[in-house]
Amino acid sequence: MSNPLERLVQYVWQRKPIVLAHHPSCAYYSHHTFELYGAQLCLGCFVVYPVGLVSLSLLSLLYLVVPGVFAVPTVALYAVAGALAAPLLVSKALLDVRSIRWRMLTKALLAVGLAVAALPPLFRPGDRLVGAVLFVGFLVPYVGYKGVTALDDCEGCPELEDRPHCSGLEFEWD
């Protein structure tokens, strides 16, 4: 019997590889992707989104079935979310760990943390403003950090001067 996920990954990879891995396809960015069924997939997109959606679905279901399970202050939920995001933030800022397994684990923890952080805005209407402020307060520095460090992985690349016309960014756009 054939594997439908494998067929889908292969189909998309052969036609539009940028959909699965939007990072440059070179050795300097290899720690941003992992291989699945012969295709390169973006580590962040293919770990954070599915784990986050499953976590949020399960936490929401748990909240609806057993509402008292989250009878903790909102600040406690945000503290848990921050603690779950901390390993990724610390490893990015201080350690520069490139192990695929470690990066998958920290991105999965981040995804669960994001799901926990989404609970107050979803189920506590009085806390929506605080949630929005915290979200923007995290998002703005994060986007700034990504903008400042976007080319860091390209250091040492012989094609750095040619970017964005380097071979790692040549995508076929059928």
N, C-alpha and C positions, 0 to 999 in steps of 0.2 A: 504494500500500500504506500502511496506517495505522501509526502509530508506537505500539507498546504502552506505552512509558513515558509518552508524552503522554496517552494515554487514561487511564492509571492516575492520573497527577497531576491531570488534570481531574476525574475521578470523585471522588477524595478531596477535592479543593479545593471542589467544589460541595456536598459532603455534610458534611464535618467539617474545615474549614480549620485548626482548632487542631492537628490532627495534623501538618500540614506546617510551620506557623509558630506557635509558642507565644508569640511576643512580641507586645506590643501592636501593633495595626495602625494606627499613626499616623506622622506625619512624624518624630517624635522618636526612633523606633526603626527607621527605614527602613534604617539602616546595619547592622542585625542580620539583614536578610533580602535575598534576591535573587529575581528573577523568572525562572520557568521555565514555559514554555507558558501564560503568563497567570496563574500562581499564585505567591503569595509563599511562599518556602521559608526555613526557618531556616538561616542560613549555617553555624553551628556543627554542627548535626545532619547536614546534607546534604553537608558537606565532611569533617568529622572521622570520622564513623562509616564511610562507605564507603572512604575512603582508608586509615583505620586497619585495617579488616578485610582489604582487599586487600594492604596492606603486610605485615601479620602473616602472612597466608597465604603470600605469596611468600617472606618471610624464613624461615618455618618449612619450606617446601618446599626452599629452598636449604640450610638447615641439615641436613635429612634426606638430601638428595642428596649434598652436599659438606660433611660435618661439620667438616672442618678450616678452613672459611672463617671461622668465628667462634672460632678458637683464640686469642682475646685475653682478657685478664683481665676479669672481670665489671665492675670499675670503669670500664674503657674503654667498655664498652657503655653504662653509665649516663652517662658523659661525652658520648658521641655523642647519646644521647637528650636530655640537657640542652641540648646545643648546638642541636639541632633545635627544641626548645621555646623557646629564648631569643628569637628574633625576635618571637614573639607576646607573650611576657611583657614584653619591653622596649617594644614599641610600645604595649601597653596601659598600662603603668605610667608611661612617660615621654612618649610622643609623641601619644597619642590620635588615631591615624590612622584615618580613616573611609572610606578608599578600599576599595571592594568587592574589587577585584583583590588589593590588598595583604592584606586580611583573609582572603581565600580562600587565598592563598599561605601565609600564616603559620599558618593553621589546618591546611592540608595538611601542612606541615612538622611541626607539633605531632603530628598523627596518625601520621606516620612515626616520630617520636620515641617515641611511646607504644608502637608496635609493637616498636621496638628494646628499649625498657625491659621489655617483656613476655618477651623471649627468656630471660633468666636464670631467672625463676621457672618457665618452661615446660620448659627443657632442662637446668637445673643445679639439681638438688634441694638441694644443699648451700647454695645462695644464696637459697632461697625466703624465709627469715626476713628477710634483708637487703632483698630486694625488697619484702616487705610493709611493712617499716618505712619505706623510702623512699617507697612509694606513699602511706601514711598521712601521712607527713611533708610530702608535697606537697599531698595532698587537703585536709587540715584548714585550712592557711592559704588555699588557693584558695577553698574554700567560704566561709570568713570574709570574704575580700576581696569575693566576689560578693555576700554579704549586706550588707556595708557600702556597696557601690556600686550596689545594685539600683535605686535611684531616681535616680541621677545623670542618666540620660538624660531624665528627666521635668522637670528644671529648666527653667524658662521656659514650661512648658506652662500654658495658661490653665485647664486642668482638673485641675491637680495636687491641689487640695484635694478633688476628687471621687474620686480614686483610692482603691479599685480599681473604682469605678463610673463610670469615664470612658469616653468613646466608643471609645478605642483598645482597651479590654478587653471590649468587647461581642462575645461569640462566640455563635453560634447553636448550640444543643445539641439539635437535632431529637430 
